[in-house]
Amino acid sequence: MQFTGKKGLILGVANDHSIAWAIAKQIMEQGGECGFTHLPDRADDERQRNRRRVSQLTDKYENAKFLVPMDAQNDDDVRSVFEHTAEQFGKIDFMLHSIAFADRDDLARDTVETSRAGFKLAMDVSVYTLIACTNAAKPIMNPGGSIATMTYFGGEKCVPGYNVMGICKAALDATVRYLAYDMGPQGVRVNALSAGPIRTLAGRAAGVEKMLTMYEHMAPMGRNVTHEEVGNTGAFLLSDASNGITGDILHVDGGYHAMGSPGRLLDQLQK
Ligand SMILES: NC(=O)c1ccc[n+]([C@@H]2O[C@H](COP(=O)([O-])OP(=O)(O)OC[C@H]3O[C@@H](n4cnc5c(N)ncnc54)[C@H](O)[C@@H]3O)[C@@H](O)[C@H]2O)c1
């Protein structure tokens, strides 16, 4: 119960497959209280589908304390989420940023053909929002607090198909290091969790299916990672158990990132 007495924000649950939900569940099951955001619904969407998908999950948890809309590209939305958080929780101990977006057309095109508008959109949602939310969280973070974001290996090396999102993840990884420096004097840590492929909405758009097969053959562990494994490590990074770690990227990918050759996949290619 290492989150007993701890409160924080979870940004980026879209549905029960979301990595943010896997992490939030671990935190709440270990006693933590969480506030959630959802992507705003269009006013003419009577069914308020974005909110409903998330509330179906949070309603079942007593420790899910509130659910408010936030388009992280909108400064007023960000401000109002953090005002609401301060009203509900006072100070917070953790914040998970699990947000990314790129236009499907840009993901499908070769990187060299990325549009200017698509590049700006992907960078704004997938990178700048970590800066905006960390700055908004700064006045209400307790010393000893922890911020984590979700990254992918495609920001460290070229992973064909990941394209513009790989460039965003490289920028996100650098952002983590600079924010860790800025937040350090306040006693707040900033880290990234680099997950192997996981079936989610965003994952599907980024070509997760092909990657799952590749990881199974190439990762030292010879298998893919689970939502639960990513959830465990996300909770670890947001807890006091990781209290000497900041500015880091922790891989939960069955060891795939450690490989310098196709490994056992090579045996199959040679058959
Ligand atoms: N699925 C994978 O294989 C994988 C692997 C490594 C890293 N990641 C990263 O994990 C994070 C979470 O993705 P996921 O795989 O859980 O998919 P997901 O689709 O469940 O989560 C993405 C979230 O981003 C939110 N979002 C998009 N635009 C937003 C905006 N303007 N304002 C606020 N929220 C916005 C969506 O509402 C959604 O909740 C992403 O950063 C993704 O790149 C995913």
The ligand as an SDF file (V2000), in Angstrom:
LIG
                    3D

 44 48  0  0  0  0  0  0  0  0999 V2000
    0.7340    1.4560  -27.0070 N   0  0  0  0  0  0  0  0  0  0  0  0
    2.0340    1.3500  -27.1540 C   0  0  0  0  0  0  0  0  0  0  0  0
    2.5230    0.3950  -27.7510 O   0  0  0  0  0  0  0  0  0  0  0  0
    2.9510    2.4020  -26.5730 C   0  0  0  0  0  0  0  0  0  0  0  0
    4.3210    2.1020  -26.4220 C   0  0  0  0  0  0  0  0  0  0  0  0
    5.1560    3.0800  -25.8950 C   0  0  0  0  0  0  0  0  0  0  0  0
    4.6480    4.3120  -25.5480 C   0  0  0  0  0  0  0  0  0  0  0  0
    3.3170    4.5790  -25.7070 N   0  0  0  0  0  0  0  0  0  0  0  0
    2.8200    5.9000  -25.3160 C   0  0  0  0  0  0  0  0  0  0  0  0
    1.9080    5.7550  -24.2500 O   0  0  0  0  0  0  0  0  0  0  0  0
    1.0870    6.9210  -24.2150 C   0  0  0  0  0  0  0  0  0  0  0  0
   -0.3590    6.5140  -24.0450 C   0  0  0  0  0  0  0  0  0  0  0  0
   -0.8120    5.8520  -25.2120 O   0  0  0  0  0  0  0  0  0  0  0  0
   -1.6580    4.4970  -25.1790 P   0  0  0  0  0  0  0  0  0  0  0  0
   -0.8990    3.5210  -25.9770 O   0  0  0  0  0  0  0  0  0  0  0  0
   -2.0790    4.1710  -23.8150 O   0  0  0  0  0  0  0  0  0  0  0  0
   -2.9180    4.8720  -26.0920 O   0  0  0  0  0  0  0  0  0  0  0  0
   -4.2730    5.6480  -25.7350 P   0  0  0  0  0  0  0  0  0  0  0  0
   -4.8710    5.9980  -27.0570 O   0  0  0  0  0  0  0  0  0  0  0  0
   -5.0810    4.8620  -24.8130 O   0  0  0  0  0  0  0  0  0  0  0  0
   -3.7790    6.9580  -24.9830 O   0  0  0  0  0  0  0  0  0  0  0  0
   -3.4240    8.1480  -25.6500 C   0  0  0  0  0  0  0  0  0  0  0  0
   -4.1180    9.2570  -24.8920 C   0  0  0  0  0  0  0  0  0  0  0  0
   -3.7470   10.5460  -25.4090 O   0  0  0  0  0  0  0  0  0  0  0  0
   -4.8910   11.3530  -25.2390 C   0  0  0  0  0  0  0  0  0  0  0  0
   -4.8160   12.5660  -26.0310 N   0  0  0  0  0  0  0  0  0  0  0  0
   -4.5770   12.6900  -27.3670 C   0  0  0  0  0  0  0  0  0  0  0  0
   -4.6480   13.9950  -27.7150 N   0  0  0  0  0  0  0  0  0  0  0  0
   -4.9210   14.7000  -26.5820 C   0  0  0  0  0  0  0  0  0  0  0  0
   -5.1180   16.0650  -26.2870 C   0  0  0  0  0  0  0  0  0  0  0  0
   -5.0430   17.0040  -27.2380 N   0  0  0  0  0  0  0  0  0  0  0  0
   -5.3930   16.4220  -25.0280 N   0  0  0  0  0  0  0  0  0  0  0  0
   -5.4920   15.5010  -24.0360 C   0  0  0  0  0  0  0  0  0  0  0  0
   -5.3100   14.1770  -24.2470 N   0  0  0  0  0  0  0  0  0  0  0  0
   -5.0300   13.7940  -25.5210 C   0  0  0  0  0  0  0  0  0  0  0  0
   -6.0370   10.4570  -25.6730 C   0  0  0  0  0  0  0  0  0  0  0  0
   -7.2790   10.9620  -25.2280 O   0  0  0  0  0  0  0  0  0  0  0  0
   -5.6450    9.1590  -24.9910 C   0  0  0  0  0  0  0  0  0  0  0  0
   -6.2060    9.0980  -23.7090 O   0  0  0  0  0  0  0  0  0  0  0  0
    1.4020    7.6980  -25.4830 C   0  0  0  0  0  0  0  0  0  0  0  0
    2.3340    8.7120  -25.1860 O   0  0  0  0  0  0  0  0  0  0  0  0
    2.0460    6.6500  -26.3650 C   0  0  0  0  0  0  0  0  0  0  0  0
    2.8950    7.2030  -27.3510 O   0  0  0  0  0  0  0  0  0  0  0  0
    2.4680    3.6500  -26.2040 C   0  0  0  0  0  0  0  0  0  0  0  0
  1  2  1  0
  2  3  2  0
  2  4  1  0
  4  5  1  0
  4 44  2  0
  5  6  2  0
  6  7  1  0
  7  8  2  0
  8  9  1  0
  8 44  1  0
  9 10  1  0
  9 42  1  0
 10 11  1  0
 11 12  1  0
 11 40  1  0
 12 13  1  0
 13 14  1  0
 14 15  2  0
 14 16  1  0
 14 17  1  0
 17 18  1  0
 18 19  2  0
 18 20  1  0
 18 21  1  0
 21 22  1  0
 22 23  1  0
 23 24  1  0
 23 38  1  0
 24 25  1  0
 25 26  1  0
 25 36  1  0
 26 27  1  0
 26 35  1  0
 27 28  2  0
 28 29  1  0
 29 30  1  0
 29 35  2  0
 30 31  1  0
 30 32  2  0
 32 33  1  0
 33 34  2  0
 34 35  1  0
 36 37  1  0
 36 38  1  0
 38 39  1  0
 40 41  1  0
 40 42  1  0
 42 43  1  0
M  CHG  2   8   1  16  -1
M  END
$$$$
